[in-house]
Amino acid sequence: MEIRTGGRLRFGPDSGRMLLRTGRKGAGSAVGHDLTIEVTDWSVQVNVSETRPADATVTARVELGSLAVRAGTGGARPLTDKDRGEIENNARRTLDVDRHPTAIFESARVVTGDDSATISGMLTLHGVDAPIDVQVREVTPDRYRATTVVTQSAYGIKPYSAFLGALKVRDDVEVEIEVDLGRGTESM
């Protein structure tokens, strides 16, 4: 994977999308939905060394109050706008957004391969720091997809449940960011 050298790249909703995907489990899981949630307020900054692309640093900020339910699959009935609003409110309560409004990722190491890179670092979420790895692949020229899995319990978050625990959100949340380098802001 080729990384541009010597510069700073910034990304956000104007140059890409950040999606969260949740799953469900439990005896009542047929009632719930697997969700696709978009983060509408986020930013990523990549600083790339002039001499060693592997010395790049990545910092990401995610405003957790900006979650918007985009899709729900499965379930006993299709999602309504009311359902979306309730899910978004439940997510804000589960994440305790009033006390912890922002999640921050700071890279510690970047390892590049032929067609991918792994960015290792610390994610601060819900007031807890834990290590996490982000996999990055080029999708098309100048378009990249970064993926990781966030395990809620690793950050002291109790996954949402309903119906006396018969319906639960899975502990692991899939995170995907897709960015277009051509639409990112670059500075030297």
N, C-alpha and C positions, 0 to 999 in steps of 0.2 A: 504494500500500500504506500503510495507516494504522498508525502505531506509537504505542503508548501513551506519554504523556509523563510525566516526573517520577517515576522509581522504579527499582527493581531487580528483575529477574526471574531466578529460578534454575531450571534444569532438570536432569534426570538420568533415570536408569532408571525412577523412580517417576512421571514425567510424559511419557515418550516412549521412543523407541527409536533406537539408532544402529546402522546396518548397513553392512558393507563387502561389496562384490561384486567378486570376482576372476574373470578369464577365463583361458583356457589357449591355448597355441599350440605349434607344433612338430610334427614327424612323429608323435610318440606322443600327441598331444593327445586322440585318441579314447579313450585309457585313463583320462585324468584327468577331473576334474569342474570345472565353473564353480561357485564357492562363494558362499554367503551366510553371512557371519560376523557375529554380534552382539557388540558391545562391551557388557559387562555392568556396567562401572564407569566412568562418565564424568560430567562436569558442565559446564554452560554457564551463565555469568552475563552478563546484559545490563543495562547501566546506561544509562538514558535520561534525557537532559537535560530540564529543565522547559520550556525555551524552544525548543530546536531538536532535533527527533527525529533529524536527520541527524548530530548530534554524539554519537549513542549509541556505546557501546563494548561489545565482546563479547570475553569470555575463555572458552576451553574447555580442559578437561583430560581426557585420555584415558589410562586405565591399560591399557597394552598387554598386560599379563599376564591381562587379563580377556576375551580373545577366545574365543568359543564358536561352533563350526560349527553352523549351524542347518539348512542345506540344501546339497545338491550335485546339479546337473543334468548330464546327459550322462554320459559315462564308460562303461566296459565293464560295470560292475555297480553296483548301488545302494551308497551309503555305509553302512558298519556303524559301531557305536559305537567299535570299535577304530580304524577309519579316521579318525573324527572326532578321537579322542585324538592320533593320529599327526600329523594336519594341524595341530592346535592346537600341539603341541610343535614342529613344523617352523616354524610362524609365529613362535613365541617365539624360536627360534634365529635365523631370518632377520632379525628385528627387533632381535636382541641385547638382549632385555628385561632381562637381568641388569645390563647397563651403562646402558641407556636405557629405564627402565620407563614413562616418561610422555611423551606427545606434548602440546604446548601450542600453542594458537592464540591470537594477540592481534590484535585488529582495529586497523587504522590509519584506515579510512574506511568510511562507510556511505552508499550512494547509493540513494535510494528512487525508485520509479516508481509508476505507477498500480496495478499488480497484482503487483509484485515488488520485491525489493531485492537489491543486491549488496554483500556485506561483503568488503572487501579487507583483507589483513593478512599476518602472518608465521606460518608453521607451523614449530615446532621439533620435529623428528622424527629419531631416530637421531643426536642431537647436531649436527644441521645445521639452519640457518634458511633458509627459502626462501619467497618470496611465493606467495600463493594467493588465489583468489577463491571465495567461497561464494555461490551463488544461493539466494534465499529466496522462496518463494511461499506464499500462503494456499491451503490445500486445501479447508477448510470454515471457517465462522466459528470463530475461536479455535484452529484447528489449522493448523500451519505445517510445511512441508517445506523443509529446507536440503540442497543437493546440491553436491558438488564432486568433482574427480578429483585423486587424489594419485599423482604419478609417482614410483615408488620410487627410481629411479636419481638423481633430483634431490636425494635425501637420503642418497646414498651406500649405498643398499640394493641388493644384488644379488638380483633376484627368484628365488624358489625354482625349482629345476629337478631333474629325476630322469631315470633311464634314460640316463645320459651326455649329458644335454642334449636328449634327444628330446622330453621333456615339460617345458614351461616355463610358469610363471605370467606372465601379461602384466604389463608394467611399470606400466600404469595401473590403479589401484584406485578404483572408484566408491564414494563415501561418501554416505550419506543419513541425515539426522537428521529425525525427525518428532516434534514436540512439541505438547502440548495446553496452551494458555495457562491454561485453567481448572484444570489440575492442577499448574501451576508454582507455586513459592513466590514471593510478591511481598512486598517490603518497601519502605518509604519512607526 
